Amino acid sequence: MNILIKKYIKNNERGITMSLELKNVSKSFVGKKAVDNISFSLKEPGVYGLLGTNGAGKTTTIRMLLGIIKKDSGEITWKGKAVDRKSVNFGYLPEERGLYPKTKIFDQLMYFAELKGMQKEESIESINKWAKELKVEEYLQMPVEKLSKGNQQKIQFMIAIIHNPELVVLDEPFSGLDPVNTEILKNIIINLIRQGKYVIMSAHQMATIEEFCSDILILNKGKTVLQGNLKKIKETYPANRVEINVNQDIRNYIKEFEFEVETEANNNYVIKISSEEKAHKLLNRLVSENIVIDKFEIKKPTLNDIFIEKVGEE
């Protein structure tokens, strides 16, 4: 068992609170409520999804919980103590890059490691470790401006985790990454969770949030419009789609039942349904016509569907 996870279990046995909690937190700027009485908590290591449209209050919430800006009211605690910049060992990947374009990457990483209180040898060891894992070793002696957007994102991620933080906040972590580098970063985040880290993730890619987050909070104009366990939230919604993979064109059969085709490619169809009963009637019809069916899956709404329902009109 990983040493960090052992430590986490041991602390819990002693009754030490290893969680982040926000209770009735609010923040206004020039009389406008940016965050309005929100509450949520991270009770155990994992990834928590913080979602919302642009301007919904996500970044303000992140900056308050990291002690970067002061809240107007409410409580924010980490390990049972009020949050401030000194009490939280956090890593923060902001949506906006904070790198110096003309400065060598290695020098910047050393600078940020020093800001986090790391010694020189410890910093070099951590830089080399993460550079290898993120496959950016060849760029360490280059200025940032020579790197692609994706590689700059990986350097920004290194800065967030170089000092082995307990709490990691990732704002759009996969921005600018191609599929290969996205997979590299996903595997690193999975390993962080295995090590007992607490992660808050904000992203516009709902499929990514579904992949990582068991619990979510959706903000709209500073207010909470939905929060809780994602699986339980989806169980409250009726099925609204069927994915069908067959060996021939079945558009006429779909039209017969007045279903709407959402996507279609190579005889793989995703169709919108009004009821599961009607979907099963389509299945029976296809079977009666001796059509080979490789896949017939009735699906609940995606997080993207739920998100649009909650904030789409806005």
N, C-alpha and C positions, 0 to 999 in steps of 0.2 A: 504493500500500500504506500502511496506517495507520502513523503514526510509532511508536506503542507496539509494534506487531508487529515493525517493523523493528528496534527497540531490543532486543526479545526475541531475534530471530534473531542479531543482532550479538553479544549477550552469550553466546549458545550457542556461536558460532564461537570465542569467546575461552576457552571452557571454563568459563564461570561457571555454577554450579548455580542454576537458577531454579525450584527445586521445594520442596515441603513433604514431609517424611518423618516418620512416626511408627514407631518400632521397639520392640516389646515393652513397650509403655506400660501401666502399672497405677496404680490409685488406690483407696485404701480410706478409708472414713469409719467411725469407731468400730468397727473390726474387720470391717466388711462391705465386700467387694470391689465397687466401683461400676464399675470398668473393669479387666478381667483380661487383661493380656498381648496387647494388640491392636497390629497393624501395618498401615499402608497408606501410600501415597504419591501425590502429584500431580506428575507429571513434566512436564506441559505445560499451557498454558491450557485451560480447559474447566470443566465442572460435574461434581463428584463427589458421589454420593448417599450420605448417612449415614442409615441407617434403623434402626428398632427400635420396639418398643412403649414406652409410657410407663414410665419407670424403667429402661430398658435400658442407659443409660450414655451416651446421645448428648450431652446437655448437659454432662456432666462432661468428656467427650472434647473438646468444643468449647472449654470454658473452659481446659483444659490446653494445647491447641495454640495458643491465643491468649495464653498466659502469664498468665491471670487467676488461676488456682490452680496450685499446684505438683504435679507428678506425684510418685509414690512411687518409681517405677523406670522404666527405659527411656530412650529418646532421642527428642527432638522437635527437628527442625532445619528452618530456612527459609533457602534459599540457602546451604546447607552450614554454617550457624552455629546454635548452640543458641538456641532461642526464648526471648525475654523481651519484656516490654511495650515496650521501646525499640527492639528489633531488627525488629519486624514492623509494617509499614504495613498494618494490617488495618481492615476495616469489618465491623461485627457487627450483624445484625438479630436481636435475641433474640425468643423466642416471647412473653415477657411484655413489655408496653409499659413504656418508661421515660420517659414524657413528664409534664410538670407541667401538670395540668388547668387551672389558673387563669392561666397565663402565655401571652402572645402567642406564636404559632408562630414568627414571624420572630426574636423575641428568643431563643427556645430554639435555633433553628438557628444563630444567631450565637454563642451560648455554646458549643455543641458543636463548631463550627468552630474557635473559639479554643482549645478543649482539644486539638484536633488540630494546633495550631501554625500555623493559617492567619492571614494578615493580613486587616485589615478589608475592603479593596477586593476581594481575592481571594475572601473569604467571601461578600460581597454578589453578586459575579458568579456564583459557583457556586450560591448559593441561587436566584437568578433563573432560571438555566439549568434546574435540576432542577424548580423549581416549574412552569415552562412545559411541560417534557416530561411531568410527572406530572399536569398539569392541576389544580394546587392554588393557582394564583396569587391567586385571589380570597379565599383563607383565611388568607393570611400575617399579617394584622393581627388575626386572631381568636384567642381562647383555645382551647386544645385541646378543652375540654369541649363546645364548640359544634359540633365536627365529628362526622361519622358514624364508625363503627368502621372502615370501609374507608378513609376519608380519613386517619384517624389512622395506619393502617398505612402509607399512602404517605409520611406525614411521617416515620415511624420509618425507612422505607427511605431517605429523603433523608439522614437523619443517618448512616446506614451508609456512604453513598457520596459524601458531600459533599466529602471531602478527597482523592478520587481514589486509593483504596487499591489495592494490588497483590493482596491476598488478601481475599476477601469471603465471610463466613459468613452464610448465610441460614437461619434457623430458622422454618419455617412462613411463608414469605414471602407466600403468597396468602390468608392467613387474613383473613376478613371482606370480601374483594373480590368485587364482582359480575363477570359475564363481560367487560364492557367494560374495567374497570380491571385485571382479570387479564391481558387481552391487552396492555394498555399496559405492565404490569410485565414480562411475558414478552419483549416486544420490547426493553426496556431491558437485560434480562439477556443476551439474544442479542448486543446491541451491546457489552456489557462483555467478552464472550468474544472478539469480533472485535478488541477493543483489547488482547488479551493478558492478561486478568485470570484469576486462579485463583479458582474459586467452589466452596464446599462448601455443599450444600443438604440440609437435613433437612425432610422433609414427610411427612404421612400420606396425601396424595393420590398414590397409586402411579402413576396415569396421567401426572401432572406429572413425576415422577421419570423415567419411561420416555421422556418427550418431551425431556428435557434431558440426562440422564446416560448416558454410555457405560460408566462404571464405578461399582460400588456396593459398600457394605459393610453387612451386616445384623448388628446386635447383639441379643443376648438375655441378660439378666441379666449384662451386662458382658462377655460372651464373643462372639467372632466366630463366627457360624454359617454365614455365606456371604459371599464377596467375589470380585470379579473383573469382567471385562468382561460387561456385561449380555447382549449379543447371544450371546456364547459360552455363557453360563450357560443361556440359553433353548434353545440348540441341543441341550443334553443331555437335554431333556425331550421326550417324545412329544407330538404334537398331541392336544388334548383338546376342541376345539370346532369347529363349523362354523357360519358365518354364511350364511344363505340369504335372498335377496330375490326374491320371485316375484310373480305377478299374481293369485294366488288362495290360498284356504285349503288348506294341505297337512298339517294336523294328523293326518289319518288315515294318510298315508304315513309320517310320523314315528313314529307309534304302531306301525305295521306292523314297523318295524325296532327297536322297543323303545328308542328314544332318549329322553332327558329334555330337555324344552324349558326352557331357562334364562330366555330373554326372548322376548316375542312382541308385535309392534305393527305394524299396517298391512301384514300379510303379510311382515314382516321377522322372521326367526327366528334365534335363536342357540341351538344345541342342543349338548348334551354327547355326545361320542362315545368309544367304547372302542378304536376302531382306524380308521385312514385307509381301510383296505380296505372296511370296512363303510359308511363315509361315501360312498365312490365307488359302492357298490351302490345307495344311496339316490339319488344323482345319476342313475344309469342308469335307475332306476325313474321318476323325474320326467320325464326326457327321453322315455322310452317312452310316457308319458301326454300328451305334447305340451304340457307345462306350460312357460310362458315363464319362463326363469330369468335375472334381471338380475344376480344375484351368487351365487356359490358359492365361499366361501373357507374353506379348512381352516386353523385357527389354532393356534399354540403357546400354552402357558399365559401368562397375563399376569403382570406383576411382582406384582400383587395376589395371584394364585394361589400364586406361589412364596413370597411373604412369609407367607401364612397357613400354608402347609405347614411352613415353618421355625419359626415362633413361635406359630402358632395354638393349639396345645395348651396353651401357657403362658398 
